[in-house]
Structures are given as C-alpha cells and as structure tokens.
Amino acid sequence: MRELFTDLDIFNAIGIVGVSLYIANYTALQTGFVRGQGYVYPTVCLIAASCVLASLMQDFNLSSAVIQVTWITISIIGITRMYVLGVTSRFSDQERLFIRHMANGLPEHRARALLDNGMWLTADPGTVLTHEGEPVDHLSFVASGKAKVIVADKTIATSGAGMAIGEITYLSGEPATATVEVAEKMHLIRFEADKLRAFVQRNPDIGAVLEQNMANHLRSKLVSMSETASRAPVPASADAAAA
C-alpha cells in the first residue's frame, strides 16, 4: 500500500480527484442531494473533467481526452444557458409575490417554467372558487383581493394576497374542506391540478420545492386560523352555561 502511494505522482493524484468528483456528483444527483437543473451539477462535472484531462498530460489517451473535452464543453454550455435564462427572466410584482411564497428556493428560470403553467385571472365578488365537500380541479394563488373561507355556512377566516387556495386538496386528493368565496375583487393565478401534477412529474426539482412551500404555507395558514378561532368571542349562551 505504501509503495502504491509512493508511485502516485501529481498527475495521477489529479486524475483520482477528478474520478472521485465524477462519482460523488453522479451519486448526489441520483440520491437527490443536487439537481441537474442547478449550477452545482454542471460545475462539478466541469471541475472533474478538467482534472481528468490534466492527468492525461503524463500518459495521453486521445479517446479519454475527447470525452473530457466534451464534458467540459457541455458543462460550460449548461452553465451559460442557466445564467442567460436567469439574467433575462423578468417578473411582475405579482409573479415575484408568488415566487416568494410558493417557489422560494427555485432558480429564476425554473420559477418561470412553473409560472408558465398557470393562468392569471380576475375574479369578481361573489365568485366561488371552491365548494366545501366537492373535488377541486385547480390550485390558485392570490396576488390581490380577499376571499371568505366558509365552513358549514359560517365564515371562519379570510384569504388575501399571498395565500394559496386548494393546496390541501392538491396535496391530499381529498375534496375541499371549505367553500372559498371572493369578497373583494381578486387577481389570482390558477393552475389546473392534473396539468400541474404532470408537469412536476417531469420536473421533480420544481415539484419538490413547490410541495415544500405548499406544506409550509399550509402549516402557517392552520396556525393563523387556530389563533383566529381562539380570539373569537364566546357566545352569551356559552357564558351562561359556564356560569
């Protein structure tokens, strides 16, 4: 073993570093620690290929050199593409509000891909967005305006800018737990649930971020609703019964 390490010169050491980076990077991709659509994967591939190419300076092999040059070229193209898409992506204030709440953690070009699957709509007061106990075939995000959340004909909360509607149904597949009715003119983006599910299946990096943000959003919403219910005045009859 000692003789083996003695025989390793600088070029072999660089080559081993490159191979190790290849293996670690691909393992991280397959196990979900890095995403193919981010900067990390192509950057590590670029470094790994450069190390292996440098190691060939001692014992040149044309086939191996062509492979490494190809990896370097493809990695540079990928990094450049992501940079250009990020720089050229333009978002409205309403789109940035959506990204902050529902796509936080996505590179801008991936957030744009997600937004392109939705449709911006205006809903007038009285429009019913979901019906309690009925399936919901869409997921909505409110950019402006307000809606009433109604359970058993009683308004229990309101939804305003920055709120999602239909995320419980989207995540669980269960019918709507409440009726949501527009109270003030609303501007929202709506995603067809089946189309969105198909999209995130093809783009698991976006799906993972979207579902994590929805789960965080839902947790905050439930806490807010619980606090609202705890602050609600106790009916007079209940006070009398307690007395």
C-alpha distance (Angstrom), angle and dihedral (degrees) to the residues before:
residue distance angle dihedral
M1 . . .
R2 3.81 . .
E3 3.82 90.4 .
L4 3.81 90.0 51.5
F5 3.81 92.7 55.9
T6 3.80 89.6 43.8
D7 3.81 90.7 56.3
L8 3.80 93.0 50.4
D9 3.79 109.1 100.4
I10 3.78 127.3 -169.3
F11 3.82 94.1 -86.4
N12 3.79 93.7 52.8
A13 3.81 90.0 46.9
I14 3.81 90.8 52.4
G15 3.80 89.8 48.6
I16 3.80 91.8 51.5
V17 3.82 89.9 50.1
G18 3.81 89.1 52.6
V19 3.81 93.9 49.2
S20 3.82 90.6 46.6
L21 3.81 90.2 52.5
Y22 3.81 91.0 49.7
I23 3.80 91.7 52.2
A24 3.81 95.6 43.0
N25 3.81 92.8 46.2
Y26 3.80 94.5 49.5
T27 3.80 91.3 45.3
A28 3.81 90.1 51.2
L29 3.81 90.0 50.1
Q30 3.79 93.7 51.0
T31 3.80 93.5 45.7
G32 3.79 93.8 47.4
F33 3.81 99.5 -111.8
V34 3.81 91.3 120.0
R35 3.80 130.8 25.7
G36 3.78 126.4 -132.9
Q37 3.81 90.3 -136.1
G38 3.81 94.8 57.5
Y39 3.79 132.5 80.0
V40 3.81 96.7 -107.6
Y41 3.82 99.4 70.1
P42 3.84 98.9 50.2
T43 3.81 91.8 39.7
V44 3.81 92.4 55.1
C45 3.83 89.8 44.8
L46 3.81 88.5 52.9
I47 3.81 92.2 51.3
A48 3.81 93.0 44.3
A49 3.81 93.3 50.1
S50 3.81 91.1 46.7
C51 3.81 90.8 52.7
V52 3.80 93.7 49.6
L53 3.82 91.1 45.6
A54 3.81 90.3 51.3
S55 3.81 90.5 50.9
L56 3.82 89.3 58.4
M57 3.79 90.3 66.5
Q58 3.80 87.3 84.5
D59 3.80 98.7 45.1
F60 3.81 108.0 14.1
N61 3.80 119.7 -149.4
L62 3.80 116.3 -178.7
S63 3.81 97.1 -154.9
S64 3.78 93.0 50.1
A65 3.81 91.1 45.2
V66 3.83 91.4 53.1
I67 3.81 90.6 50.9
Q68 3.81 92.6 50.6
V69 3.81 93.4 46.3
T70 3.80 88.7 50.1
W71 3.83 91.3 51.4
I72 3.80 90.6 48.6
T73 3.81 92.1 49.6
I74 3.80 94.4 47.5
S75 3.81 91.9 46.7
I76 3.81 92.0 51.2
I77 3.81 90.4 48.6
G78 3.82 90.8 50.3
I79 3.81 94.3 47.8
T80 3.80 91.3 46.5
R81 3.80 91.9 48.6
M82 3.81 92.8 52.1
Y83 3.79 91.4 47.3
V84 3.82 93.1 50.1
L85 3.81 91.9 46.9
G86 3.80 90.6 49.4
V87 3.80 93.4 48.8
T88 3.80 94.5 45.8
S89 3.82 96.1 44.6
R90 3.78 111.0 109.3
F91 3.80 123.9 -169.2
S92 3.78 133.0 -170.5
D93 3.80 119.7 -130.8
Q94 3.80 89.2 -101.8
E95 3.79 91.9 51.4
R96 3.79 91.0 49.4
L97 3.81 89.0 51.7
F98 3.81 88.6 54.7
I99 3.81 91.4 48.3
R100 3.80 92.1 49.5
H101 3.80 92.4 53.2
M102 3.81 105.7 28.8
A103 3.81 108.3 19.4
N104 3.79 101.9 34.5
G105 3.80 107.8 150.7
L106 3.81 97.9 29.9
P107 3.81 121.3 117.4
E108 3.80 109.9 -111.1
H109 3.81 95.2 -108.1
R110 3.82 90.1 53.1
A111 3.80 91.1 47.7
R112 3.81 87.8 52.7
A113 3.79 90.3 52.7
L114 3.81 89.3 53.1
L115 3.80 94.1 47.0
D116 3.80 91.0 50.3
N117 3.81 88.2 65.6
G118 3.81 92.2 61.8
M119 3.79 134.6 71.2
W120 3.79 125.3 -137.6
L121 3.81 113.3 -131.1
T122 3.79 139.6 176.2
A123 3.82 117.4 -136.0
D124 3.80 122.9 -164.2
P125 3.82 124.8 -142.2
G126 3.79 111.5 -76.9
T127 3.81 94.3 32.7
V128 3.80 110.1 135.2
L129 3.79 111.9 -140.0
T130 3.82 98.4 -179.7
H131 3.80 134.2 10.2
E132 3.79 119.9 -141.1
G133 3.81 111.6 -108.7
E134 3.81 94.3 11.3
P135 3.81 128.5 107.2
V136 3.81 116.6 -97.5
D137 3.79 116.4 -142.8
H138 3.79 96.6 -171.6
L139 3.79 144.6 48.4
S140 3.82 117.8 -138.8
F141 3.78 135.5 -168.3
V142 3.81 121.3 -159.0
A143 3.80 116.6 -133.3
S144 3.82 96.6 172.7
G145 3.80 138.9 -6.3
K146 3.80 131.8 43.0
A147 3.79 139.3 -92.7
K148 3.80 134.5 -166.6
V149 3.79 119.9 -122.2
I150 3.80 107.5 -144.9
V151 3.81 127.9 -169.3
A152 3.81 120.8 179.1
D153 3.84 89.8 -9.6
K154 3.81 91.3 -55.9
T155 3.81 123.7 112.6
I156 3.79 106.3 -127.3
A157 3.82 101.3 169.4
T158 3.78 146.3 -11.3
S159 3.79 130.9 -119.2
G160 3.79 120.7 -146.5
A161 3.77 141.2 161.9
G162 3.79 112.2 -26.2
M163 3.80 94.4 27.1
A164 3.81 127.8 120.9
I165 3.80 122.3 -141.4
G166 3.79 122.0 -155.2
E167 3.80 97.9 15.7
I168 3.81 93.3 126.0
T169 3.79 90.6 56.0
Y170 3.79 92.1 43.0
L171 3.81 92.4 53.0
S172 3.81 98.0 40.0
G173 3.81 104.8 25.8
E174 3.81 89.1 -132.1
P175 3.84 123.6 133.1
A176 3.81 119.0 -89.6
T177 3.78 113.7 -72.2
A178 3.81 92.2 -151.5
T179 3.78 144.4 18.0
V180 3.80 113.0 -109.3
E181 3.81 115.8 -158.3
V182 3.79 125.8 -179.0
A183 3.80 111.4 -113.2
E184 3.83 99.6 174.6
K185 3.80 126.1 25.8
M186 3.77 105.0 -77.0
H187 3.79 136.0 -154.9
L188 3.80 112.4 -159.3
I189 3.76 143.9 158.0
R190 3.79 116.3 -126.0
F191 3.80 128.5 -159.9
E192 3.80 122.8 -164.9
A193 3.80 103.5 -123.0
D194 3.82 97.6 -137.8
K195 3.80 92.7 45.8
L196 3.81 91.3 47.5
R197 3.82 92.5 49.0
A198 3.81 90.4 51.2
F199 3.81 90.1 48.6
V200 3.81 95.0 51.3
Q201 3.80 90.4 46.6
R202 3.79 87.6 59.9
N203 3.80 91.0 42.1
P204 3.83 107.3 39.7
D205 3.81 92.5 170.3
I206 3.82 90.0 62.0
G207 3.81 92.1 41.3
A208 3.80 92.8 54.1
V209 3.81 92.9 51.2
L210 3.81 93.7 43.3
E211 3.81 93.9 50.4
Q212 3.80 92.5 46.0
N213 3.80 91.0 51.4
M214 3.80 91.3 46.4
A215 3.80 90.8 51.0
N216 3.82 91.2 50.0
H217 3.79 90.4 46.0
L218 3.79 92.3 49.3
R219 3.80 91.3 49.4
S220 3.81 91.0 52.8
K221 3.80 91.4 46.4
L222 3.82 93.0 52.3
V223 3.80 91.2 48.6
S224 3.81 90.5 50.1
M225 3.80 92.2 48.7
S226 3.80 90.7 48.5
E227 3.80 91.1 51.5
T228 3.80 90.7 47.8
A229 3.80 91.2 51.4
S230 3.81 91.9 48.5
R231 3.81 90.6 54.0
A232 3.82 93.2 50.1
P233 3.83 113.4 114.8
V234 3.79 115.8 -104.9
P235 3.86 112.1 -116.3
A236 3.81 116.1 -108.3
S237 3.81 91.1 -117.2
A238 3.77 89.8 56.6
D239 3.81 90.8 50.4
A240 3.80 89.9 52.0
A241 3.78 92.1 48.7
A242 3.79 90.3 50.2
A243 3.79 89.9 51.2
